[in-house]
Amino acid sequence: MILESMQVNFMGTNCYIFGDENTHEVVLIDTGGNPLLIIQCIEDKGYKPIGIILTHGHPDHTGGTQKVKEHFDIPVMYHPKEQKMIGYDNVKSIQEPDVLEVGSERLHVLDSPGHTQGGIILVSYENKLIFTGDTLFSGSIGRTDFAGGDHSHLMQSIRTKIMRNNKINDDFRIFPGHMDASTVGKEKRTNMFRRDFM
């Protein structure tokens, strides 16, 4: 497995590179800024990008997408409910229960509305990891006071798609849209909103 992360803007947005270490095929998750840094990393490592996945449509997660998309001539993928916010042409719509293949690696798309109406999380069950976007952070959750946000929907998303998902256990690593990585078990024990989403 290939897994790299970098912060790409002043809001500390995490961009992730995930893929197959044998074929070097990768996808880019949340190209939120600094496209030259992202492009240089991919080219220096010899990766073969096959697509960009946006967990939701806020500008701090999409800001570097156009230049990266054009440089590598790769598709952009996101939930159809984010189209008005993002607005790319020739988009590949993705939503639950889609499974994205990256070489021999697989990412399962789970709908997680709450931070935005069309937010998604991406799960690699084989590698026990979850890209949570702005659904769940280390110690906190995504904001719900923006247009399209809904606190109760966000709590339901975290509860049903992560905490009570019978395919996910406490050992699964969480890679959020901002801040440091965590684990499901740690968030069950210490997240300040755990009483709401458990």
C-alpha positions in Angstrom: 0.0 0.0 0.0 1.1 3.6 -0.7 -0.1 6.1 1.8 1.2 9.7 2.1 -0.2 12.9 3.4 0.7 16.6 3.2 -0.9 19.8 4.4 -1.7 21.9 1.3 -3.1 25.2 2.5 -3.2 27.7 5.4 -6.2 25.9 6.9 -4.2 22.8 7.4 -6.1 20.7 5.0 -4.7 17.2 4.6 -4.2 15.9 1.0 -3.7 12.1 0.9 -2.0 9.9 -1.8 -3.3 6.3 -1.6 -2.5 3.5 -3.9 -0.9 0.2 -4.9 2.8 -0.1 -4.1 3.3 -2.7 -6.9 1.7 -0.9 -9.8 2.3 2.6 -8.4 -1.3 3.6 -9.3 -2.6 6.2 -6.9 -5.6 8.4 -6.2 -5.4 11.8 -4.7 -7.8 12.6 -1.9 -8.8 16.3 -1.3 -6.4 18.3 -3.4 -7.2 21.4 -1.4 -4.3 23.7 -2.4 -0.6 23.9 -3.4 -0.9 22.0 -6.6 2.8 22.3 -7.4 3.7 20.5 -4.2 1.3 17.7 -5.0 2.5 17.4 -8.6 6.1 17.4 -7.5 5.5 14.7 -4.9 3.8 12.4 -7.4 6.5 12.9 -10.1 9.4 12.5 -7.7 8.0 9.2 -6.4 7.1 7.9 -9.9 3.4 7.4 -9.0 0.7 7.0 -11.6 -2.3 9.0 -10.6 -5.6 7.7 -11.9 -8.1 10.1 -10.3 -8.8 12.8 -7.7 -11.4 12.1 -5.0 -13.0 15.0 -3.1 -14.7 14.1 0.2 -16.8 17.2 -0.1 -17.0 20.5 -1.9 -15.6 23.2 0.5 -12.9 25.3 -1.2 -10.2 24.3 1.3 -10.6 20.7 0.0 -10.9 21.5 -3.7 -8.6 24.6 -4.2 -5.7 22.8 -6.0 -7.8 20.4 -8.0 -8.0 22.2 -11.4 -4.3 22.4 -11.9 -3.6 18.8 -10.7 -6.4 17.5 -12.9 -5.2 19.3 -16.0 -1.5 18.4 -15.4 -2.2 14.6 -15.2 -5.4 14.6 -17.3 -7.2 12.5 -14.7 -10.9 12.5 -13.6 -12.4 14.2 -10.6 -14.8 12.1 -8.4 -17.3 13.3 -5.8 -20.8 12.8 -4.6 -23.5 14.2 -6.9 -25.0 16.3 -4.2 -21.7 18.4 -4.2 -22.0 19.3 -7.8 -23.5 22.8 -7.2 -20.7 23.6 -4.8 -17.8 22.2 -6.9 -19.2 22.5 -10.5 -16.7 20.6 -12.6 -17.7 19.3 -16.0 -17.2 15.6 -17.0 -17.2 14.5 -13.3 -17.4 10.9 -12.2 -20.1 10.8 -9.6 -19.4 8.4 -6.7 -21.6 7.4 -3.8 -22.3 4.5 -1.5 -22.0 1.5 -2.3 -19.4 2.3 -5.0 -16.0 0.6 -4.7 -13.0 2.3 -6.3 -10.1 0.1 -7.5 -6.6 1.5 -7.3 -4.4 -1.3 -8.7 -5.1 -4.1 -6.2 -6.3 -1.7 -3.5 -10.0 -0.9 -2.9 -11.7 2.1 -1.4 -15.3 1.7 -0.3 -17.4 4.9 -0.6 -19.8 5.5 2.3 -22.2 8.5 2.3 -21.6 10.6 5.4 -23.9 13.7 5.2 -23.8 16.3 7.9 -20.8 18.5 7.3 -22.2 18.9 3.8 -25.1 17.2 2.1 -22.9 15.1 -0.1 -20.0 14.3 2.1 -18.4 10.9 1.8 -15.8 8.8 3.7 -13.5 6.3 2.1 -12.7 3.0 3.8 -10.0 0.4 3.0 -11.2 -2.6 5.0 -8.1 -4.6 4.0 -5.7 -2.0 5.4 -8.0 -1.0 8.3 -8.1 2.7 7.5 -10.7 5.4 6.9 -10.3 8.8 5.1 -13.0 10.8 7.0 -12.7 14.2 5.3 -14.5 16.7 7.6 -16.9 14.1 9.1 -14.7 13.1 12.0 -11.5 14.6 13.4 -9.1 13.5 16.1 -11.0 14.6 19.2 -13.7 16.5 17.4 -16.1 16.6 14.4 -16.7 18.7 11.3 -18.6 22.0 11.6 -22.3 22.0 10.8 -23.0 25.7 10.9 -22.3 26.2 7.2 -25.0 26.0 4.5 -26.0 22.3 4.0 -24.7 21.3 7.4 -26.8 19.4 9.9 -25.5 18.2 13.3 -28.0 15.4 13.8 -27.2 14.0 10.3 -23.5 14.2 11.1 -23.9 12.3 14.3 -25.9 9.7 12.5 -23.3 9.4 9.8 -20.5 8.8 12.4 -22.6 6.4 14.4 -23.8 4.2 11.5 -21.0 4.4 9.0 -18.0 4.2 11.5 -18.8 3.4 15.1 -21.4 0.8 14.6 -20.2 -0.5 11.3 -19.7 -4.2 11.9 -16.8 -4.3 9.4 -14.9 -1.7 11.4 -13.2 -2.2 14.7 -11.2 -0.1 17.2 -7.9 -0.7 15.4 -9.0 1.1 12.2 -6.9 4.2 11.6 -8.6 7.5 10.9 -7.1 10.0 8.4 -9.1 13.2 8.7 -9.3 16.3 6.5 -7.5 18.4 9.2 -5.3 17.7 12.1 -3.6 14.4 13.1 -4.5 10.8 12.4 -6.3 8.8 15.1 -8.0 5.5 15.6 -11.6 4.5 16.0 -10.9 3.2 19.4 -9.3 6.4 20.5 -12.3 8.5 19.2 -14.7 6.2 21.1 -12.8 6.9 24.3 -11.8 10.6 24.0 -13.7 12.5 21.3 -15.6 15.4 22.9 -18.7 14.4 20.9 -18.6 10.7 21.7 -21.8 10.8 23.7 -23.7 12.2 20.7 -22.4 9.7 18.1 -22.2 6.5 20.2 
